[in-house]
């Protein structure tokens, strides 16, 4: 009996219908055999599988205006024998080779996977493509293969779940996009685009809105909160400039009131937004922006940022914008000691702590919430039930932040994700009432980036570190990123820390990690409430100076070649197994008076050194000597020559 491809298409339609793709309330658009979307028309203009130059026409093309980054294409074949022409690697290789037009046409016309990847290769020049190949006339007999071809990538890859399993069944739009969002190539591309937009937004806010550096991230976070309100997201363009300003703050307060947090915290959070809501420039209409400056800001954030935030839940968008805006401040870039932790380091902390679904994580200097968001992401990945996810939301994340504006940003970050907001405290982490409240959460993991370079000795970074450890349960893991001076300079706090806690590991990080701020830092890992001497164990030291990020003039430090993931995994694996490698790591018994850094104990791997390394080191040493007035000055008669 002849196979009928129309039956396969009906199977697809029924499955899509059951998964909500045809729901009138959603903005998902399903097109068959053709598209009215300009970018896709361009991509498919000469994409006929026959190779004769006509337009390409996948069976199904699925898009959603709320998420313009992705498109789903589906190719159907009636017989499972026509699912693929061979192994995936061979199909991908054939796409890249100088295959004859006739052979290629025969292959992509006959086989579902070959046809789906043919279209994904064309469309991936414009956007990220999820390509689905379906063969078989019934759901029970169907073979389903799902691929991701990220924008600009040379080749597709099998799309996997967040658990690392290939997707071989139909999933909802949200689930497919969520799994695709874990792909590091997609994330890096989207992050680069977002940061480019943040620079444009900074210039617009400076030139037209006349906002201060501290007000800019509040406008971003407040607008994102307002866009959570579906009615506001649809109607904001209809308001007059002065009316929009009043509606903006009303909706923000409404969304804050919906949050399941104590009223006092709601009031504290809303106050910074209230002061901005009366900013005179935001309500102005200009010749270039007749609907007003605030309208333009909301429109841009709705188009460029909201879709990103709705997908990448592990991403501290507000923090990234804050850090980007901070680069442009004309004053001290370390205002009040604030140095935001780079995203790849917050991720690294969660992996070093081996954060799981049953853990409770605290950050007593939460900032915008970067550590908590990364921890939450790792915790959620490990869940399998809604009850587990609800435990994380209600009890898994605890933060303290003293500055009102920063507290508002951290709280907004949590509200934007619907998670963890009930356990944020505003005030000093040393306040006895706040400290007692934090301890009641029985947190077993602590993460910390304390304020740097404070003149008050009582606020030394190591005092924050000890306080974090004191707030953990016995045997808990505490991780802090602190200036290298904490590891090499004597300080009474080191004695106090080791009297009660164990120094497990110290990792020296890249010198320019916090660029443009010049502080050199390290990571310290402790086990809480286990006195160091009683453990009678060595401390592990890692020399983690190369994270593959490079400094760029306009984009800061970026993973230019995409090597971070491999380096990260190597670092984490080395730490967990306490591996010792020449030039990379070493184990050593240390006390409070010893140096806590790999450089003090590690053997040099001379096999990787060359003459240029020697010359560079000698030059750096001489410059150091001169800059610190260590070398003797010339005699009096030669001073004029200097």
C-alpha positions, -999 to 999 in steps of 0.1 A, spaced: 0 0 0 14 34 -10 23 57 18 5 90 22 25 120 34 -7 139 41 -14 115 70 20 124 85 11 161 82 -22 154 100 -3 137 128 18 168 132 -13 191 132 -30 170 159 1 170 181 6 207 176 -30 214 184 -28 193 216 3 212 227 -14 246 223 2 258 191 -32 267 176 -45 284 208 -60 317 198 -47 333 231 -11 327 221 8 346 195 22 315 178 18 316 140 18 284 120 23 287 82 23 257 58 43 255 25 49 293 25 55 323 47 47 360 48 76 369 71 101 390 52 133 375 68 121 340 60 110 349 25 146 362 19 161 330 33 139 306 13 138 327 -19 160 302 -38 157 273 -14 138 248 -34 148 212 -27 149 205 -64 179 228 -67 164 246 -97 162 280 -81 126 282 -69 114 291 -35 117 267 -6 86 255 12 88 235 44 57 217 55 53 238 86 69 271 96 62 282 132 71 316 146 60 339 175 63 377 174 70 376 212 102 356 204 116 367 171 149 349 177 136 314 168 117 297 141 106 260 139 105 242 106 90 208 102 96 183 73 74 153 69 78 119 51 52 91 51 76 62 55 100 58 83 124 43 57 127 79 44 136 94 78 173 99 70 198 92 42 224 80 67 242 90 99 238 126 110 275 132 107 274 120 70 244 143 63 261 173 78 293 165 59 273 162 27 259 196 32 294 210 34 309 191 5 308 198 -32 280 174 -38 265 173 -73 232 192 -76 214 161 -87 226 140 -59 218 167 -33 183 173 -47 175 136 -46 187 134 -10 170 164 4 137 157 -15 135 121 -3 145 122 33 129 140 63 161 149 82 180 159 50 152 182 40 148 197 74 185 205 77 185 218 41 160 245 52 177 251 86 210 259 68 193 286 48 173 302 76 201 301 101 216 330 83 187 351 97 178 335 131 180 304 153 163 274 137 147 244 154 144 218 126 121 188 132 120 158 109 89 135 112 83 103 94 55 77 97 17 78 92 7 74 129 21 89 161 27 54 174 50 45 145 65 80 139 102 88 141 109 123 153 143 140 153 149 175 165 179 197 157 191 232 165 209 253 139 219 284 158 222 317 139 255 319 120 267 285 131 284 263 105 264 232 112 234 220 131 234 198 162 209 175 178 187 195 202 188 180 237 169 186 269 185 203 298 192 168 311 213 161 280 188 137 262 179 140 225 144 153 219 125 126 200 89 137 206 67 167 201 70 194 227 53 228 233 67 260 219 79 271 253 96 238 261 114 237 228 126 273 231 137 266 267 158 236 258 173 255 228 182 284 252 206 262 270 228 260 240 259 280 247 263 292 211 227 306 212 233 322 246 266 338 236 251 353 204 221 367 222 242 380 250 264 399 225 233 414 209 219 424 242 251 441 253 253 460 221 218 472 227 227 482 263 253 506 249 228 521 226 203 524 254 229 541 277 235 567 251 198 573 246 192 576 283 221 600 287 213 622 257 175 623 258 163 611 292 190 629 312 191 600 337 219 595 363 239 563 363 220 550 393 186 558 377 193 540 344 191 505 357 160 513 377 142 525 346 152 492 329 141 470 358 109 490 364 99 488 328 105 451 326 83 447 357 56 468 340 59 447 309 50 416 329 15 431 330 -1 419 298 -26 448 296 2 474 299 24 456 274 -5 459 248 -17 494 257 13 515 266 16 529 231 -18 545 234 -11 568 263 0 605 260 35 612 273 24 626 308 -3 599 312 22 571 304 45 582 331 17 579 357 6 546 343 42 533 343 46 537 381 10 526 388 16 493 370 50 488 387 33 492 421 6 468 411 30 442 401 50 447 433 18 443 453 11 410 436 44 396 450 41 374 480 64 394 502 58 414 534 43 449 529 74 466 544 96 450 517 71 461 490 73 497 502 111 496 503 112 482 468 87 507 453 103 538 467 132 542 442 108 537 413 85 564 427 112 590 427 121 583 391 84 584 380 84 622 383 115 627 363 108 657 341 125 644 309 107 611 308 73 626 302 85 650 274 75 646 238 101 658 212 102 662 175 121 629 172 100 611 197 64 626 196 51 599 219 76 608 245 110 596 258 95 570 282 74 555 253 106 551 233 123 534 262 95 510 268 92 502 231 129 494 228 129 473 260 98 455 249 113 446 216 149 439 225 150 427 261 117 413 271 118 383 247 153 375 260 143 377 297 113 355 290 136 327 278 170 330 296 158 327 332 194 321 344 205 354 332 209 385 354 197 410 327 193 438 352 228 432 366 244 431 331 227 464 323 239 479 356 274 467 350 274 481 314 261 515 326 287 516 354 314 515 327 304 549 315 303 567 349 326 597 349 335 592 386 349 563 405 340 530 388 341 513 422 315 536 438 308 524 473 330 493 466 305 478 441 321 455 417 295 433 400 305 396 395 308 386 359 281 361 348 305 333 340 319 335 375 285 334 392 279 303 371 313 289 382 303 294 419 272 273 414 292 245 398 320 246 425 293 244 452 276 216 433 243 233 439 213 209 438 176 210 441 175 204 479 201 231 488 194 266 503 217 293 491 225 327 508 242 358 495 247 384 523 258 411 498 233 402 470 238 432 447 215 427 418 211 390 427 235 375 402 247 346 424 211 338 435 200 337 399 228 314 388 222 291 418 185 290 411 192 280 375 213 251 386 187 241 412 158 242 387 177 221 362 179 193 388 142 193 395 116 168 382 84 179 401 65 211 407 68 205 444 106 206 441 104 238 421 81 254 446 105 246 475 132 264 457 110 294 451 98 296 487 129 285 506 159 280 484 172 315 479 181 341 506 197 375 500 207 406 519 213 440 503 218 473 521 215 499 494 179 508 486 184 511 449 204 479 447 177 461 468 151 473 444 171 458 415 176 425 432 139 423 442 129 431 407 152 404 393 134 379 415 99 392 406 107 390 369 113 353 375 85 347 400 110 331 424 128 337 457 116 372 463 102 365 498 136 359 513 154 392 504 163 415 533 172 451 531 198 464 555 232 456 568 241 419 569 257 425 602 225 438 617 217 412 645 180 410 635 188 404 599 216 379 608 192 360 630 166 359 602 191 346 577 204 319 600 168 306 605 168 296 568 194 269 576 213 276 544 240 251 535 256 271 507 269 307 508 281 328 479 297 362 484 313 391 465 318 416 494 322 454 489 358 461 479 383 486 492 364 500 521 384 523 544 365 511 575 385 482 589 353 468 604 341 463 568 372 444 556 363 417 530 374 389 553 349 401 580 321 397 554 335 362 546 335 351 582 300 364 587 287 345 557 303 313 570 288 319 605 254 321 589 257 286 573 248 252 588 276 229 600 294 214 571 280 239 546 300 253 517 309 290 516 325 305 485 338 341 483 356 361 456 379 386 474 409 407 466 442 388 463 455 409 493 431 388 515 452 357 505 487 371 509 485 398 535 484 390 573 450 399 589 434 390 623 403 379 605 422 350 589 428 336 624 392 339 633 380 322 602 403 292 606 395 289 642 359 280 632 360 270 595 381 250 571 399 265 541 393 240 514 406 257 483 418 290 468 419 298 431 438 327 416 416 343 389 426 364 358 442 397 367 417 417 346 386 398 356 368 429 369 379 451 340 377 481 339 382 479 377 418 468 383 413 447 415 431 413 412 410 386 429 408 350 440 381 325 450 381 311 485 362 279 493 354 270 530 336 243 549 316 260 576 319 252 614 347 227 610 379 242 626 407 241 601 434 226 623 411 197 634 406 186 598 443 179 594 441 182 556 457 200 528 442 231 511 439 228 473 453 258 453 444 264 416 461 288 392 431 299 371 445 328 352 433 320 317 395 320 313 397 326 275 381 360 279 398 389 262 395 426 267 379 446 239 377 483 236 339 486 234 326 453 247 347 447 278 359 412 285 343 386 262 347 349 254 358 358 219 364 322 206 339 303 227 365 284 248 351 292 282 329 262 285 357 238 280 380 257 305 352 259 330 345 222 329 383 214 333 385 238 363 355 223 380 366 187 374 401 195 387 388 211 419 362 184 426 389 157 422 416 178 439 439 170 409 475 183 411 491 194 378 524 212 374 517 248 365 480 245 373 474 234 409 490 222 441 480 210 476 496 224 507 489 225 544 485 261 555 478 281 586 465 317 591 500 331 588 508 314 554 501 327 520 468 314 505 475 313 468 488 289 442 517 312 432 534 307 466 536 269 463 531 258 427 559 243 406 567 260 373 560 240 342 592 249 323 583 228 293 558 255 282 582 285 286 602 301 258 626 330 254 598 355 249 583 345 283 617 351 299 621 385 283 586 395 293 590 385 329 623 404 333 607 435 318 577 432 341 600 428 371 621 458 362 590 480 357 576 468 391 609 477 408 610 512 392 573 519 399 578 511 435 611 530 439 629 498 448 658 503 423 684 529 435 683 562 418 713 575 397 738 598 414 730 635 416 747 645 384 726 620 364 692 629 378 686 655 351 688 628 325 658 609 340 
